[in-house]
């Protein structure tokens, strides 16, 4: 493939491109998730999520995606998967839980798909 002719922003169906626009859209959300590196911040969040949302200036789309604990919604709202991993960890969401959400499968279906891929 000639790299000079490759269009680097080609749409991939079902994929949200994390670019500068998404980074700005999700800045408050990602800043909040980054704060979860600190155990005290995680405790504060769990004590009153709504107050914590407001502390970081989350908009309603950010808040609803957090309430739903839905990684695809969080990504659509501008979340970066590396920061969202901190959010997922608070709720003990595993990589398989997130993969199931991303593929529209149950966790058991997703695990079976992974197991079959390894055969």
N, C-alpha and C positions, 0 to 999 in steps of 0.2 A: 504494500500500500504506500502510495506517495503521500507522506505526512503533510506536505505543503497543500495538497488538494483536499485533505480531510477537513470536514466541517466539525469543529470541536463542540458545537452546541446543537448537534443533531438530536431531535427528540427521541426518547426511548419510552415507548408506551408503558404507562403505569409507574414511571419514575419521576420523582421531583428532583430537578437539577439544583444542587446547592451552589448558587452563584452569589455575586455581590448583592443582588436584589433580595434574595432569600436571607442572606446574612443580616441585612438591615431589618427585614421583616421580623426575623426571629431573635434580634439582639437581646431584648429583655428576657425572653424565655431561656436563651442559651446562657445568659449571665446568671439567671436563677439556678439553672442546672449546674453550672460551674461551682456555685457556692456550696453544692453538696459534697465537695471534697472535704469539707469540715463537718465533723460529727455533730457539733453544736448546731450547725445550720440544718442538718437533717432532722434533728430533734425539734427545732423551732418550726420547721415546715410541717412535720407530722402533728404537732400540737394544734396548729391552726393554718391549714393550707390556704384558705381564702385570704387571710391577713398576709401570708407570705407572698401570694400572687401580687397583692397590692403593693407590697414593699418594693417589688421589682418592676412595677408598672406594666404588668401583663394586660393585654387586651382580652376581650371576651373570647375570641377564637383560641388564644393560648390557654386561657383558664378552662374552657370547655374540653379541650383536648387533654389537659392534665386531669380533669375530673374523670374523663372517660378512660384514662390510662391507655390511650391508643397511640402507639408509636407512629402509625401512618398519618394520623391527624396532626400529631406534633411536628412531623417532618413537613407536612403541607403548610403548617403555621410558621415555618421558618426554622424549625429545630434542626440542629446538627446532630447526627447520630452519635458522635463521640461524646457530646455533652448529655444527650438523652440517655446514654448508658447509665449515667449517674442517677437520673430520675428513675429509670427502670429498676435499678438496684434497691431503691427505697422500698419498692413494692415486691421485691424478690422475683421480678420477672427475669426469666432466664433467656439466653440467646434463642432457645427453642420457642419460648413464648413469643418473642419478638418476630422470629421467622414465621411462625404460624400466622401472626397478625398480617405480616407483609404478603403472605401467599393466600390468605383467605381460608386457611385450613384450621382444623382443630390442632391442638398441640400433639395429640397422639398421631393424627394423620401426618403431620409434619415430621415427627420423629421416625415414622415408618418410611416416609419418602427418603429421609437421610440414610436410614438403615439399608434400604434397597439400592441406593446410589453407591453404597460401599461394597455391594456384592460383585 
